[in-house]
């Protein structure tokens, strides 16, 4: 059987990393970059849309529902966690009373 004919589940020694309910890194999909589970939609692209000020409902519509509000929220929170981890900062907006935890 040719490699391209091999089903995903038949690929040996592949570790899919889940970063929550919606965000995963699968080496077989988009070279292991973070994607929305079950899609090839890169988390970095969704975060760019958020950074550009796109309304979350518009993002959901643009991806035809494949990216949910919950997935966007998870991506933003993971990005926040990455920032906090790299800066050593331990305060969060919710902890400071600036946001209501969702």
C-alpha positions as CSV (number, residue, x, y, z in Angstrom):
1,X,0.0,0.0,0.0
2,X,1.4,3.4,-0.9
3,X,1.9,5.9,1.9
4,X,-0.7,8.3,0.4
5,X,-3.3,5.5,0.5
6,X,-2.8,4.8,4.2
7,X,-5.7,5.9,6.3
8,X,-4.9,8.5,9.1
9,X,-5.6,5.8,11.8
10,X,-3.1,3.5,10.2
11,X,-0.2,5.9,10.5
12,X,2.2,4.5,13.2
13,X,3.6,6.6,16.0
14,X,1.6,9.7,15.4
15,X,0.8,11.8,18.4
16,X,-2.1,14.2,18.2
17,X,-1.8,16.9,20.9
18,X,-5.0,18.3,22.2
19,X,-4.8,21.8,23.7
20,X,-8.4,21.8,24.7
21,X,-11.7,20.7,23.3
22,X,-11.3,22.5,20.0
23,X,-7.5,23.1,19.3
24,X,-5.2,20.3,18.2
25,X,-1.8,19.8,16.6
26,X,-1.7,16.7,14.4
27,X,1.5,16.1,12.5
28,X,-0.5,14.7,9.6
29,X,-2.5,18.0,9.2
30,X,-0.9,21.3,8.2
31,X,2.6,20.0,9.3
32,X,1.5,19.8,12.9
33,X,0.5,23.4,13.2
34,X,-2.3,24.2,15.6
35,X,-5.7,23.8,13.9
36,X,-9.3,23.7,14.8
37,X,-10.2,20.1,15.5
38,X,-11.5,18.3,12.4
39,X,-10.4,21.0,10.0
40,X,-7.3,22.4,8.3
41,X,-8.1,25.9,9.7
42,X,-5.0,27.3,11.3
43,X,-5.5,28.8,14.8
44,X,-3.0,31.6,13.8
45,X,-5.4,32.7,11.0
46,X,-8.4,32.8,13.4
47,X,-6.3,34.8,15.8
48,X,-5.3,37.2,13.0
49,X,-9.0,37.7,12.3
50,X,-9.7,38.5,15.9
51,X,-6.7,40.9,16.0
52,X,-8.0,42.6,12.9
53,X,-11.2,43.4,14.8
54,X,-13.4,40.9,13.0
55,X,-16.6,40.2,14.9
56,X,-16.7,36.7,16.2
57,X,-20.0,35.9,14.6
58,X,-18.5,37.1,11.3
59,X,-15.6,34.7,11.8
60,X,-18.0,31.8,12.5
61,X,-20.0,32.7,9.3
62,X,-16.8,33.1,7.2
63,X,-15.7,29.6,8.2
64,X,-19.3,28.3,7.6
65,X,-19.6,27.2,11.2
66,X,-16.5,25.1,11.2
67,X,-15.0,27.5,13.7
68,X,-17.4,28.1,16.6
69,X,-17.4,30.9,19.2
70,X,-16.2,28.4,21.7
71,X,-13.2,27.5,19.5
72,X,-12.4,31.2,19.0
73,X,-12.5,31.7,22.8
74,X,-10.3,28.7,23.4
75,X,-7.8,30.0,20.8
76,X,-7.7,33.4,22.5
77,X,-7.2,31.9,25.9
78,X,-4.4,29.7,24.7
79,X,-2.7,32.7,23.2
80,X,-3.1,34.5,26.5
81,X,-1.6,31.5,28.3
82,X,1.3,31.5,25.9
83,X,2.0,35.2,26.5
84,X,1.8,34.7,30.3
85,X,4.1,31.7,30.1
86,X,6.7,33.6,28.1
87,X,6.6,36.8,30.2
88,X,6.3,35.2,33.6
89,X,3.3,37.4,34.3
90,X,0.7,35.7,36.6
91,X,-2.1,38.3,36.6
92,X,-5.1,37.8,34.3
93,X,-7.7,40.3,33.3
94,X,-10.3,38.2,35.1
95,X,-8.1,38.0,38.2
96,X,-7.8,41.8,38.2
97,X,-11.6,42.1,37.9
98,X,-11.4,43.5,34.3
99,X,-13.3,40.6,32.8
100,X,-16.0,38.3,33.9
101,X,-14.7,34.7,33.5
102,X,-16.6,32.9,30.8
